[in-house]
Amino acid sequence: ATGGPFAVSQPTHLNVRAGPGTEYPILSVLTAGTQVKITGIGPNEDWFQVEVEGVSEPAWIYRDLTELVGSLVGVKKFTESEIPPRPEAAPPAAAPAPSAPSTRLPGIGFGYGVQAHMIHNGQEGIAMDKTRELGFGWVKQQIEWKVFESNQGQYGFGDIWPLVNAANSRGLNLLFSVVNAPNWSRESGYDGTVGGPPADPQTFARFLGRLAGEYCGSSVKAIEVWNEQNLHYEWGNRPINPSEYMALLRPSYGAIKAACPSMYVISGALTPAGDNGSLAMDDFRYFEAMLQQGLANYVDGFGAHPSGYNVPPNAVWQSACEAIQQTGNQHFNGACDNPHHSWSFRSTMEGYRNLALRYGAGNIPIWPTEFGWAAGGAFDPRYGYANDNDFDEQARWTVEAFQMMRNWGWVGPAFLGNLNFRVVADGTEKAQWGIVRNDWSPLPIFHALRNMAK
């Protein structure tokens, strides 16, 4: 072809829209490798106007999901007044927020899920079978970006397909929680001892767009954008900053929706914490800052990690000290030594809900993408509460927590952490939350969850 420049579609399916934004209707779909001529650039330079065979009206595709062939010099850049009128957006949130497309999906409703590790270990089949035996419908898998794009532009998605196919064949839904930028994308002088975000948020958005496009229409129904970004070692030992996270989320949301409008986008769940210098930011304060910066416009669900520690699920933080003196605090006394909402599963969840309501976002469900109670003995002395919780308490409290979330009416799919870390990482701190032994034989919690009324 002559007379470029051209854009070459990268995902398996790329939506062609009537305007430069995901709020515009879909006109057609391009398959991977399709080359189209670029005739214009959107007001924010993130969409291309293109010529598409069989589409008579002006057509637009998302720039970050294409490969540019040729130069954009001389290509018309449209102003806001020159593009098609944007479809009417949903009413704005009560708090000040940047404008954003109204593409939020309807709430899925409550669901039963479990976290598992099934990458590069061949355990996807048995993990999915155990999930079905529980009567659950969702599985969460963490995806490390650095593993699947270790070299820029080279994607190793073939290693993810076995677990996607295993879920497909069993009628299960998958949540992918995506973390850890590859070395090539991180800032100069980054701390390589911990995972962290990229220097340029667009590089992450591009990866998530490719990921969403690869698995659109499969068992992968939701993507969580990062994990516990209010904790120093999850944010590259960089200054903890809600504004930086929002700068990562906004283009990520756009790229995911451009590649797969049906994909649910979940904000990175915060770790329950108080302010602790450069190490952690109070999760309520962080969540409120995100809401103030328009969080509700860029997600279909709010991620959450309500912790259990050694506090029963129904105890609010104000009564947590009294509760653990009855259930056991010989090895961990946090709720008494430093009273705070973060010790309480219930107070954490209800606190997020109250903040969402305050900022006019009560229609967005909270997705607990990890919760649970460690039990049966601590593998790491920093987790002394695992010595206070026995396996029977773990079983009772987890069932109660699922029932509470189901009855609240504002919770989306909830993911217990975790299914198989006693199998894949026995003796590590994550294994303290496992619900089967290292030979896959069930612990009491497994029996309790399988028999729980759903």
Buried (B, 14 or more C-beta within 10 A) or exposed (E): EEEBBBBBBBBBBBBBBBBBBBBBEEBBBBEBEBBBBBBBBBBEEBBBBBEBEEBEEBBBBBBBBBEBBEEBEEBEEBEEEEBBEBBEEBEBBEBEBEEBBBBBBEBBEBBBBBBBBBBEEEBBBBBBEBBEEBEBBBBBBBBBBBBBBBEEEEBEBEEBBBBBBBBBEBEBBBBBBBBBBBEBBBBEEBBEEBBBBBEBBBBBBBBBBBBBBBBBEBBBBBBBBBBBBBBBBBBBBBEBBBEBBBBBBBBBBBBBBBBBBEBBBBBBBBBBBBEEEEEBBBBBBBBBBBBBBBBBBBBBBBBBBBBBBBBBBBBBBEBBBEBBEEBBBEBBBBBBEEBBBBBBBBBBBBBBBEBBEBBBBEEBBBBBBBBBBBBBEBBBEEBBBBBBBBBEBBBBBBBBBBBBBBEBEBBBBBBBBBBBBBBBBBEEBBBBBBBBBBEBEBBBBBEBBBEBEB
